[in-house]
Structures are given as C-alpha cells and as structure tokens.
Amino acid sequence: MLLRDEDDGVIAIGQASHAWVSGQLARAWGNDRFAAPEPWEEVCLAAEQHDVGMAEWDLRPSLNPDTGRPRSFMELPVDVHVALWSAAPAKLFSQSRYAALLVSMHGVALQSRRDLARLTARERELVRAYLDGQGELQHALIERLDADSALLARNQRLVWTWDSISLALCLRWRSVRLGDVPALGGPLELVLTTNGDDRFTLAPWPFAADRLELRCEGRPLRGRFEVETELHETLERASARTLRFALEPAAPSAPQSGPPGR
C-alpha cells in the first residue's frame, strides 16, 4: 500500500491501483527514440500486474502502531514482504507465463537491493532462499518459453521504469532521475519533475502521444487507528477517490551562450 499525505490524513493507494498506472504507461510507451514493448500484450500485462502479490494483503493491511495507519510497502517486515513476492508469479500462471516471469524478475530486482548487513540472520536466510527459489523458477520458465534473455532484461528494466514513474506520480515526488532506461540508441536517463499538484514533466519524452492523462484510485483515511479491525472497517467503508495525473514533455532548455568573440 502507498500512503500519500493529505491534510490531516492520507490517501491509501493499493499496490494494484498503483500498478494500474504502470500498465497505462506501458501501453502509451514508444516513439522514434524508445521502442514499444515486445511482446506487447505480455509486457503490458506484467506492468499492470507487477504488484499482484500485494492485492489481497492491501484489502486487510496490518496496522503500524507507531503511525496509527496501515503499513506502507516501505514498512513491511522482511518476512511478510518476501512471502508476498514469493507467491506473486504463480498468480499470473493462468494468464501469461511470460508476464509471470517478468513479475518474478521484478521481485528479485527489489529484494537484491536490500542491504543484507542490516538484516538479522533469519531475514538474510529468508531473502537468500527467495532469490534461490526465484532463480530456479526463472530458469524453468525461460527454458519452457524459449525466451530471449536480452529482451527479458530490457523488459525487466522497462517494468522497473514504469513502476518508478508511477510511484513518483502517486506519492508526488518532487523530482526523480531514472537511469538505464532502454532506448533505441542505448540506455538513457529520464528526469521526472513535478510541475504543480499532480502535474509532471518528463525528459526525454518516451511516449507516442504529446501528453498523457493517467488515473488510479485511492481511499482517504483520517486520524489514527488503534486496532486493526477499526482500520479494516474504515477502509471497507471509505469511498474511492479517483486520482488523476498529467504528464507532459519538459520544456527544452534554453541554449547556452558561447564565449565572447575575440
């Protein structure tokens, strides 16, 4: 779950809703500098479902006693996070094994960023077991699908990029630099910057359209909660709020003046 601060409370955005924005980005991606996803439907599905493992948990999230709010995705205990990501790929098996493979690769990319030195011995064991298990799963899926490894690596970076852009939009990050983004001439860095509430610019521009309108849903929560049952009941009763985001190309930089003539 994502928690976006607002007034005296937060907007709770389910991971699946945030992932929906990633899917919208995937389907808009591609122009003369950035190739469209390939295979199209499978990659777009993976982007839209990359947090499928979180969907059920977000319906009844655990309470963070320190904040009185649901635990965000950044506050989940290691054992819970690993368990959710371990179960995620199989949830896509009946739809697309290729999409399931990309979800597995995304989860491995996330867990591989952990600083193992800061974890307990049990947590390190859980993470290593997860990485080993997903490595075996990926090997089996790649063989079964006869998937191209270079294309898979490109698609994993695309899913990572769309995930990062969606997080920035939903959480109103002021600015973020996205490195190693696949482009036709080689990897590029993208810079996303806020241009006011829920209006953002991106450079270089990777989409076919000149402007994007994106949306997802969140639920407003006010005040603190002392027990999980109260939190769950409030989430169930809360009216969904549509969150809208506008994404445009960044204005071209003004040309730099040269040195004075001699």
Contacts in CASP RR format, 6 or more apart in sequence:
PFRMAT RR
TARGET T0000
AUTHOR 0000-0000-0000
METHOD contacts of the structure
MODEL  1
MLLRDEDDGVIAIGQASHAWVSGQLARAWGNDRFAAPEPWEEVCLAAEQH
DVGMAEWDLRPSLNPDTGRPRSFMELPVDVHVALWSAAPAKLFSQSRYAA
LLVSMHGVALQSRRDLARLTARERELVRAYLDGQGELQHALIERLDADSA
LLARNQRLVWTWDSISLALCLRWRSVRLGDVPALGGPLELVLTTNGDDRF
TLAPWPFAADRLELRCEGRPLRGRFEVETELHETLERASARTLRFALEPA
APSAPQSGPPGR
1 12 0 8 1.000
1 13 0 8 1.000
1 14 0 8 1.000
1 15 0 8 1.000
1 54 0 8 1.000
1 58 0 8 1.000
1 61 0 8 1.000
1 70 0 8 1.000
1 71 0 8 1.000
1 72 0 8 1.000
1 73 0 8 1.000
2 12 0 8 1.000
2 13 0 8 1.000
2 14 0 8 1.000
2 15 0 8 1.000
2 18 0 8 1.000
2 72 0 8 1.000
2 73 0 8 1.000
2 167 0 8 1.000
2 170 0 8 1.000
2 171 0 8 1.000
3 10 0 8 1.000
3 11 0 8 1.000
3 12 0 8 1.000
3 13 0 8 1.000
3 69 0 8 1.000
3 70 0 8 1.000
3 72 0 8 1.000
4 10 0 8 1.000
4 11 0 8 1.000
4 13 0 8 1.000
4 170 0 8 1.000
4 171 0 8 1.000
4 172 0 8 1.000
6 220 0 8 1.000
8 222 0 8 1.000
8 223 0 8 1.000
9 220 0 8 1.000
9 221 0 8 1.000
9 222 0 8 1.000
9 223 0 8 1.000
10 69 0 8 1.000
10 220 0 8 1.000
10 221 0 8 1.000
11 218 0 8 1.000
11 219 0 8 1.000
11 220 0 8 1.000
11 221 0 8 1.000
11 241 0 8 1.000
11 243 0 8 1.000
12 70 0 8 1.000
12 218 0 8 1.000
12 219 0 8 1.000
12 220 0 8 1.000
12 221 0 8 1.000
12 235 0 8 1.000
12 238 0 8 1.000
13 170 0 8 1.000
13 216 0 8 1.000
13 217 0 8 1.000
13 218 0 8 1.000
13 243 0 8 1.000
14 54 0 8 1.000
14 58 0 8 1.000
14 218 0 8 1.000
15 51 0 8 1.000
15 53 0 8 1.000
15 54 0 8 1.000
15 55 0 8 1.000
15 58 0 8 1.000
15 73 0 8 1.000
16 49 0 8 1.000
16 51 0 8 1.000
16 52 0 8 1.000
16 54 0 8 1.000
16 55 0 8 1.000
16 58 0 8 1.000
17 216 0 8 1.000
17 217 0 8 1.000
17 218 0 8 1.000
18 51 0 8 1.000
18 166 0 8 1.000
18 167 0 8 1.000
18 170 0 8 1.000
18 216 0 8 1.000
19 47 0 8 1.000
19 48 0 8 1.000
19 49 0 8 1.000
19 50 0 8 1.000
19 51 0 8 1.000
19 52 0 8 1.000
19 163 0 8 1.000
19 166 0 8 1.000
20 48 0 8 1.000
20 216 0 8 1.000
21 165 0 8 1.000
21 166 0 8 1.000
21 169 0 8 1.000
21 170 0 8 1.000
21 214 0 8 1.000
21 215 0 8 1.000
21 216 0 8 1.000
21 245 0 8 1.000
22 47 0 8 1.000
22 48 0 8 1.000
22 50 0 8 1.000
22 159 0 8 1.000
22 162 0 8 1.000
22 163 0 8 1.000
22 165 0 8 1.000
22 166 0 8 1.000
23 44 0 8 1.000
23 47 0 8 1.000
23 48 0 8 1.000
23 162 0 8 1.000
24 212 0 8 1.000
24 214 0 8 1.000
24 215 0 8 1.000
25 47 0 8 1.000
25 162 0 8 1.000
25 165 0 8 1.000
25 166 0 8 1.000
25 212 0 8 1.000
25 214 0 8 1.000
26 37 0 8 1.000
26 43 0 8 1.000
26 44 0 8 1.000
26 47 0 8 1.000
26 48 0 8 1.000
26 158 0 8 1.000
26 159 0 8 1.000
26 162 0 8 1.000
27 44 0 8 1.000
28 207 0 8 1.000
28 208 0 8 1.000
28 209 0 8 1.000
28 212 0 8 1.000
29 36 0 8 1.000
29 37 0 8 1.000
29 158 0 8 1.000
29 162 0 8 1.000
29 206 0 8 1.000
29 207 0 8 1.000
29 208 0 8 1.000
30 36 0 8 1.000
30 206 0 8 1.000
30 207 0 8 1.000
30 208 0 8 1.000
31 205 0 8 1.000
31 206 0 8 1.000
31 207 0 8 1.000
31 208 0 8 1.000
32 184 0 8 1.000
33 183 0 8 1.000
33 184 0 8 1.000
33 185 0 8 1.000
33 188 0 8 1.000
33 204 0 8 1.000
33 205 0 8 1.000
33 206 0 8 1.000
34 181 0 8 1.000
34 182 0 8 1.000
34 183 0 8 1.000
34 184 0 8 1.000
34 206 0 8 1.000
34 207 0 8 1.000
35 182 0 8 1.000
35 183 0 8 1.000
35 184 0 8 1.000
37 43 0 8 1.000
37 44 0 8 1.000
37 47 0 8 1.000
37 155 0 8 1.000
37 158 0 8 1.000
38 151 0 8 1.000
38 155 0 8 1.000
39 98 0 8 1.000
41 96 0 8 1.000
42 96 0 8 1.000
42 98 0 8 1.000
42 99 0 8 1.000
42 102 0 8 1.000
43 98 0 8 1.000
43 99 0 8 1.000
43 102 0 8 1.000
43 155 0 8 1.000
43 158 0 8 1.000
43 159 0 8 1.000
45 92 0 8 1.000
45 95 0 8 1.000
45 96 0 8 1.000
45 99 0 8 1.000
46 92 0 8 1.000
46 96 0 8 1.000
46 98 0 8 1.000
46 99 0 8 1.000
46 100 0 8 1.000
46 102 0 8 1.000
46 103 0 8 1.000
46 106 0 8 1.000
46 155 0 8 1.000
46 159 0 8 1.000
47 158 0 8 1.000
47 159 0 8 1.000
47 162 0 8 1.000
47 163 0 8 1.000
49 91 0 8 1.000
49 92 0 8 1.000
49 95 0 8 1.000
49 99 0 8 1.000
49 103 0 8 1.000
50 102 0 8 1.000
50 103 0 8 1.000
50 106 0 8 1.000
50 159 0 8 1.000
50 163 0 8 1.000
51 88 0 8 1.000
52 88 0 8 1.000
52 91 0 8 1.000
52 92 0 8 1.000
52 103 0 8 1.000
53 84 0 8 1.000
53 85 0 8 1.000
53 87 0 8 1.000
53 88 0 8 1.000
53 91 0 8 1.000
54 73 0 8 1.000
54 84 0 8 1.000
54 88 0 8 1.000
57 80 0 8 1.000
57 84 0 8 1.000
59 235 0 8 1.000
60 228 0 8 1.000
60 232 0 8 1.000
60 235 0 8 1.000
61 70 0 8 1.000
61 71 0 8 1.000
61 231 0 8 1.000
61 235 0 8 1.000
62 70 0 8 1.000
62 71 0 8 1.000
62 80 0 8 1.000
62 228 0 8 1.000
63 69 0 8 1.000
63 70 0 8 1.000
63 71 0 8 1.000
63 225 0 8 1.000
63 227 0 8 1.000
63 228 0 8 1.000
63 231 0 8 1.000
64 70 0 8 1.000
64 71 0 8 1.000
64 72 0 8 1.000
64 75 0 8 1.000
67 224 0 8 1.000
68 223 0 8 1.000
68 224 0 8 1.000
68 225 0 8 1.000
68 226 0 8 1.000
68 231 0 8 1.000
69 221 0 8 1.000
69 224 0 8 1.000
69 225 0 8 1.000
69 231 0 8 1.000
70 221 0 8 1.000
70 231 0 8 1.000
70 235 0 8 1.000
73 81 0 8 1.000
76 84 0 8 1.000
78 114 0 8 1.000
78 119 0 8 1.000
78 123 0 8 1.000
78 126 0 8 1.000
78 127 0 8 1.000
79 122 0 8 1.000
79 123 0 8 1.000
79 126 0 8 1.000
81 111 0 8 1.000
82 111 0 8 1.000
82 126 0 8 1.000
82 127 0 8 1.000
82 130 0 8 1.000
85 107 0 8 1.000
85 110 0 8 1.000
85 111 0 8 1.000
85 130 0 8 1.000
86 130 0 8 1.000
86 134 0 8 1.000
88 103 0 8 1.000
88 104 0 8 1.000
88 107 0 8 1.000
89 100 0 8 1.000
89 101 0 8 1.000
89 103 0 8 1.000
89 104 0 8 1.000
89 134 0 8 1.000
89 137 0 8 1.000
90 100 0 8 1.000
91 100 0 8 1.000
92 99 0 8 1.000
92 100 0 8 1.000
92 103 0 8 1.000
93 100 0 8 1.000
97 141 0 8 1.000
97 144 0 8 1.000
97 145 0 8 1.000
98 141 0 8 1.000
98 145 0 8 1.000
98 147 0 8 1.000
100 141 0 8 1.000
101 138 0 8 1.000
101 141 0 8 1.000
101 142 0 8 1.000
101 145 0 8 1.000
101 147 0 8 1.000
101 152 0 8 1.000
102 152 0 8 1.000
102 155 0 8 1.000
102 156 0 8 1.000
102 159 0 8 1.000
104 134 0 8 1.000
104 135 0 8 1.000
104 137 0 8 1.000
104 138 0 8 1.000
104 141 0 8 1.000
105 138 0 8 1.000
105 152 0 8 1.000
105 156 0 8 1.000
105 159 0 8 1.000
106 156 0 8 1.000
106 159 0 8 1.000
106 160 0 8 1.000
106 163 0 8 1.000
107 134 0 8 1.000
108 131 0 8 1.000
108 134 0 8 1.000
108 135 0 8 1.000
108 138 0 8 1.000
109 156 0 8 1.000
109 160 0 8 1.000
111 127 0 8 1.000
111 130 0 8 1.000
111 131 0 8 1.000
112 131 0 8 1.000
114 127 0 8 1.000
116 124 0 8 1.000
116 127 0 8 1.000
119 127 0 8 1.000
141 147 0 8 1.000
142 149 0 8 1.000
142 152 0 8 1.000
154 182 0 8 1.000
157 180 0 8 1.000
157 181 0 8 1.000
157 182 0 8 1.000
157 187 0 8 1.000
158 181 0 8 1.000
158 182 0 8 1.000
161 178 0 8 1.000
161 181 0 8 1.000
161 182 0 8 1.000
161 190 0 8 1.000
164 176 0 8 1.000
164 178 0 8 1.000
165 178 0 8 1.000
165 190 0 8 1.000
165 192 0 8 1.000
165 202 0 8 1.000
167 173 0 8 1.000
168 176 0 8 1.000
168 192 0 8 1.000
168 200 0 8 1.000
169 198 0 8 1.000
169 200 0 8 1.000
169 214 0 8 1.000
169 245 0 8 1.000
169 247 0 8 1.000
170 216 0 8 1.000
170 243 0 8 1.000
170 245 0 8 1.000
172 194 0 8 1.000
172 197 0 8 1.000
172 198 0 8 1.000
173 192 0 8 1.000
173 194 0 8 1.000
174 193 0 8 1.000
174 194 0 8 1.000
175 191 0 8 1.000
175 192 0 8 1.000
175 193 0 8 1.000
175 194 0 8 1.000
176 191 0 8 1.000
176 192 0 8 1.000
177 189 0 8 1.000
177 190 0 8 1.000
177 191 0 8 1.000
177 192 0 8 1.000
178 189 0 8 1.000
178 190 0 8 1.000
178 191 0 8 1.000
178 192 0 8 1.000
179 187 0 8 1.000
179 188 0 8 1.000
179 189 0 8 1.000
179 190 0 8 1.000
180 187 0 8 1.000
180 189 0 8 1.000
181 187 0 8 1.000
181 188 0 8 1.000
181 189 0 8 1.000
181 190 0 8 1.000
181 206 0 8 1.000
183 204 0 8 1.000
183 206 0 8 1.000
188 204 0 8 1.000
190 202 0 8 1.000
190 203 0 8 1.000
190 204 0 8 1.000
190 206 0 8 1.000
191 202 0 8 1.000
191 203 0 8 1.000
191 250 0 8 1.000
192 200 0 8 1.000
192 201 0 8 1.000
192 202 0 8 1.000
193 200 0 8 1.000
193 201 0 8 1.000
193 202 0 8 1.000
193 250 0 8 1.000
194 200 0 8 1.000
195 201 0 8 1.000
195 248 0 8 1.000
198 243 0 8 1.000
198 244 0 8 1.000
198 245 0 8 1.000
198 246 0 8 1.000
199 245 0 8 1.000
199 246 0 8 1.000
199 248 0 8 1.000
200 245 0 8 1.000
200 246 0 8 1.000
200 247 0 8 1.000
200 248 0 8 1.000
201 247 0 8 1.000
201 248 0 8 1.000
201 249 0 8 1.000
201 250 0 8 1.000
201 251 0 8 1.000
202 247 0 8 1.000
202 248 0 8 1.000
202 249 0 8 1.000
202 250 0 8 1.000
203 249 0 8 1.000
203 250 0 8 1.000
204 249 0 8 1.000
205 249 0 8 1.000
205 250 0 8 1.000
207 247 0 8 1.000
210 248 0 8 1.000
210 249 0 8 1.000
211 246 0 8 1.000
211 247 0 8 1.000
211 248 0 8 1.000
212 245 0 8 1.000
212 246 0 8 1.000
212 247 0 8 1.000
212 248 0 8 1.000
213 244 0 8 1.000
213 245 0 8 1.000
213 246 0 8 1.000
213 247 0 8 1.000
214 244 0 8 1.000
214 245 0 8 1.000
214 246 0 8 1.000
214 247 0 8 1.000
215 242 0 8 1.000
215 243 0 8 1.000
215 244 0 8 1.000
215 245 0 8 1.000
216 242 0 8 1.000
216 243 0 8 1.000
217 240 0 8 1.000
217 241 0 8 1.000
217 242 0 8 1.000
217 243 0 8 1.000
218 240 0 8 1.000
218 241 0 8 1.000
218 242 0 8 1.000
218 243 0 8 1.000
219 235 0 8 1.000
219 238 0 8 1.000
219 239 0 8 1.000
219 240 0 8 1.000
219 241 0 8 1.000
220 238 0 8 1.000
220 239 0 8 1.000
220 241 0 8 1.000
221 231 0 8 1.000
221 234 0 8 1.000
221 235 0 8 1.000
221 238 0 8 1.000
225 231 0 8 1.000
225 234 0 8 1.000
END
